[in-house]
Structures are given as structure tokens and as C-alpha cells.
């Protein structure tokens, strides 16, 4: 962190402090008797460590967004924050990222998710999600989560590396649409769960196909690298 500009240090530190406050609030208010909380946190942690490389070494895709979407609708915003926190904490231990990078990543996910939860509660009005109002609330919350996360990440790249949003590619259509799609798949799976828990597993094959499809760019890049060495 020593090599970063003062602006980058202030931004990263502010994000981390805001995330710490959110974590403290979350830990105090969570219902620790909810067993689904721990199961989804475990699933999210596994998914978070299975990042897929993108078409270049600066891009990666993450199917953990599916788990986040499910947690947000099935358990609510507060438990979803816990799932995101634990998932990134395990990833931190697994990949041993520098402390300030992963701390910022936690904040860059938890802060927009908190805002998405507020939007969802506001639009849904405390009613069931199995109606038009619920569907609109889900779409709006997913958009806030995705756009907020990409904005925070793009901003740190801008102040730390001097790259514009266009240069960093954080707002590229495919990147945004993939995260939104995974969130939506998770939300839809939660809606199916409310009606028939066993039928919700029907979304696993599409998720598996999507996971394999996003691996293609990295595989092509690896093949090109091998050809260059021959």
C-alpha cells in the first residue's frame, strides 16, 4: 500500500472502515440460529475460491454471485451480507491476498449489497416476492448490487492505476451482464425454493453450463500462449 497515491490510500481506507462498521452492525443483528446461513456461507466460500480467469490476466469471473442472489432473496439482506463476508474471508485465507486488497474487496461487495437490500425492502414493501412488485424489487436490487460493485472497483483502479472506467473494462457489457445473470439465477432459484425446494436443483445444470462457458476465453488464451512458445 506504500506505493499508492494519497488519494488511493484515502479511498481504500475509507471503504475498509465503512465495511468494518457494516460488519460490526451485521454481527450484532444476525439471527445465529438460522442454519441456512452457514450452509450458504460455505457454498459461497467454495464458489468464491473457484474464480475463472477471463480473456486477460486482469479479468476474472465468479459464480459466487449465484449464491449471493439466492441468499438475498431466500434469507434476506442481512444474512446475505454474512454470506458475502465469509466467502471473501475464506478466499483471503485461501489465496493469501495482501490485506488491503481483500479488505477493500470485502467492502466493495458488502457496501453495494447493503444498498441493494435497502432498495429491495423499499420497493417490495415487506410483501411476498411472488408477485410483480417482488419481481421489480429483485431486478432493482440486483442492478444496484452489480453497478455499485463495479463502480467501486473501477474507482479504485482509477485512483490507484490511473486507468479510466473504459480502460479498466469494469463497465463492459459482458462483465455487467454476467454478474447480473448469475445474481438473477440465484434469485430465481430462491423463488423456486419457496414453491418446491426439490425443483430448485433444476437450476444446477444451467449454472454448470454457464460456468464452463466462461472458462472458454481463458482456455483460448492459454492455447494461444502455448502456440507462441512452440
C-alpha positions in Angstrom: 0.0 0.0 0.0 3.1 2.3 0.4 3.3 2.7 -3.4 -0.2 4.0 -3.7 -1.1 7.7 -4.1 -2.6 9.6 -1.1 -5.9 9.7 -2.9 -5.9 5.9 -3.4 -5.0 5.4 0.3 -7.8 7.6 1.5 -10.3 5.9 -0.8 -9.3 2.4 0.1 -9.0 3.2 3.8 -12.5 4.8 3.8 -14.0 1.8 2.1 -12.4 -0.6 4.5 -13.6 1.5 7.6 -17.1 1.6 6.2 -17.1 -2.1 5.6 -15.8 -2.7 9.2 -18.7 -0.7 10.5 -21.1 -2.7 8.4 -19.6 -6.0 9.6 -20.0 -4.9 13.2 -23.6 -4.0 12.7 -24.2 -7.3 10.8 -22.7 -9.4 13.6 -24.8 -7.8 16.3 -28.1 -8.1 14.4 -27.8 -11.5 12.8 -30.0 -14.4 13.7 -27.3 -17.0 14.5 -29.9 -19.8 14.8 -30.6 -19.9 11.1 -28.8 -23.0 9.8 -29.2 -21.9 6.2 -26.9 -19.1 7.0 -23.9 -21.4 7.5 -24.7 -23.6 4.5 -24.9 -20.7 2.1 -21.8 -19.2 3.6 -20.0 -22.5 3.0 -21.3 -22.7 -0.6 -20.3 -19.1 -1.2 -16.8 -19.7 0.1 -16.3 -22.6 -2.2 -17.7 -20.7 -5.2 -15.6 -17.6 -4.4 -12.4 -19.6 -4.5 -13.3 -21.1 -7.9 -12.7 -17.9 -9.8 -12.4 -18.3 -13.6 -9.8 -16.3 -15.5 -11.1 -14.1 -18.2 -9.6 -13.2 -21.6 -6.7 -11.4 -20.0 -4.8 -11.6 -16.7 -6.7 -8.6 -15.2 -10.2 -10.1 -15.7 -11.9 -12.9 -13.7 -15.4 -14.2 -13.4 -17.0 -15.6 -10.3 -20.0 -17.9 -9.9 -20.4 -16.9 -6.2 -22.8 -14.2 -7.5 -25.3 -17.1 -7.9 -25.0 -17.9 -4.2 -25.3 -14.2 -3.3 -28.5 -13.8 -5.3 -30.0 -16.9 -3.7 -29.1 -15.7 -0.2 -30.5 -12.2 -0.8 -33.9 -13.5 -1.7 -34.1 -16.7 0.4 -32.7 -15.3 3.6 -32.8 -11.5 3.3 -30.2 -8.7 3.0 -28.6 -9.1 6.4 -27.8 -12.9 6.1 -26.6 -12.2 2.5 -24.1 -9.8 3.9 -22.8 -12.5 6.1 -22.5 -14.9 3.2 -20.5 -12.3 1.2 -18.3 -11.6 4.2 -17.5 -15.2 4.9 -17.0 -16.1 1.2 -14.3 -13.3 0.8 -12.7 -14.1 4.2 -12.2 -17.7 3.1 -10.9 -16.6 -0.3 -8.5 -14.3 1.6 -7.1 -17.2 3.6 -7.0 -19.5 0.5 -5.3 -17.1 -1.9 -3.4 -15.1 0.7 -4.0 -11.7 -1.0 -2.5 -8.6 0.6 -4.6 -7.4 3.5 -5.7 -4.1 2.0 -6.7 -5.6 -1.3 -9.0 -8.2 0.1 -10.3 -5.9 2.8 -11.3 -3.5 0.0 -12.8 -6.3 -2.0 -15.0 -7.2 1.0 -16.1 -3.6 1.3 -16.7 -3.3 -2.5 -19.2 -6.2 -2.2 -20.8 -5.6 1.2 -21.5 -1.8 0.7 -23.4 -2.1 -2.5 -25.2 -5.2 -1.2 -26.3 -3.3 1.8 -27.7 -0.5 -0.5 -29.3 -3.2 -2.7 -31.0 -4.6 0.4 -32.4 -1.1 1.2 -33.7 -0.8 -2.3 -35.3 -4.2 -2.2 -37.0 -3.5 1.1 -38.2 -0.1 -0.1 -39.7 -1.4 -3.4 -41.0 -4.7 -2.0 -42.7 -3.0 0.9 -42.4 -6.1 3.2 -44.7 -8.2 1.0 -44.0 -11.6 -0.5 -41.7 -11.7 -3.5 -44.0 -13.9 -5.5 -45.8 -11.0 -7.4 -45.0 -8.2 -9.8 -43.8 -5.9 -7.0 -41.4 -8.6 -5.8 -40.0 -9.2 -9.3 -39.4 -5.4 -9.8 -37.7 -5.2 -6.4 -35.4 -8.2 -7.2 -34.4 -6.7 -10.6 -33.7 -3.2 -9.0 -31.7 -4.7 -6.1 -29.6 -6.8 -8.5 -28.9 -3.8 -10.6 -27.8 -1.7 -7.6 -25.6 -4.5 -6.4 -23.8 -5.1 -9.7 -23.5 -1.5 -10.7 -22.4 -0.4 -7.2 -19.7 -3.1 -7.0 -18.3 -2.4 -10.5 -18.3 1.3 -9.8 -16.3 0.9 -6.5 -13.8 -1.5 -8.2 -13.5 0.8 -11.3 -12.9 3.8 -9.0 -10.1 2.1 -7.1 -8.4 1.2 -10.4 -8.7 4.8 -11.5 -7.2 6.3 -8.4 -4.6 3.5 -7.9 -3.5 2.9 -11.5 -4.7 5.9 -13.4 -7.0 3.9 -15.7 -10.3 5.2 -16.7 -13.5 3.2 -16.4 -13.3 2.4 -20.1 -9.7 1.3 -19.9 -10.3 -1.0 -16.9 -13.3 -2.6 -18.6 -15.3 -2.7 -15.4 -18.4 -1.4 -17.2 -18.1 -3.6 -20.2 -21.4 -5.1 -21.2 -20.4 -8.8 -20.8 -18.9 -8.3 -17.3 -22.0 -6.5 -16.1 -24.4 -8.9 -17.7 -22.7 -12.0 -16.4 -22.8 -10.9 -12.8 -26.4 -9.7 -13.2 -27.3 -13.0 -14.8 -25.7 -15.1 -12.0 -27.5 -12.9 -9.4 -30.8 -13.4 -11.2 -30.3 -17.1 -11.5 -29.7 -17.3 -7.8 -32.8 -15.2 -7.1 -35.0 -17.4 -9.4 -33.7 -20.5 -7.7 -34.7 -19.0 -4.4 -38.2 -18.3 -5.8 -38.5 -21.9 -6.9 -37.3 -23.0 -3.5 -40.3 -21.2 -1.9 -42.6 -23.3 -4.0 -40.7 -26.6 -4.3 -37.3 -27.0 -2.7 -36.5 -30.1 -4.8 -37.3 -28.4 -8.1 -34.8 -25.6 -7.3 -32.0 -28.1 -8.1 -33.1 -27.9 -11.7 -31.1 -24.7 -12.0 -27.8 -26.5 -11.3 -27.3 -27.9 -14.9 -27.7 -24.4 -16.4 -25.3 -23.0 -13.8 -22.8 -25.7 -14.7 -23.0 -24.9 -18.4 -22.6 -21.2 -17.7 -19.5 -22.0 -15.5 -18.0 -24.0 -18.4 -18.8 -21.3 -21.0 -17.0 -18.6 -19.0 -13.9 -20.7 -18.9 -13.6 -20.6 -22.7 -11.8 -17.2 -23.0 -9.1 -18.3 -20.6 -8.6 -21.6 -22.3 -8.3 -19.9 -25.7 -5.7 -17.5 -24.2 -3.7 -20.4 -22.7 -3.8 -22.2 -26.1 -2.5 -19.1 -27.9 0.3 -18.8 -25.3 1.3 -22.4 -25.9 1.3 -21.8 -29.7 3.6 -18.8 -29.3 6.1 -20.9 -27.3 6.2 -23.6 -29.9 
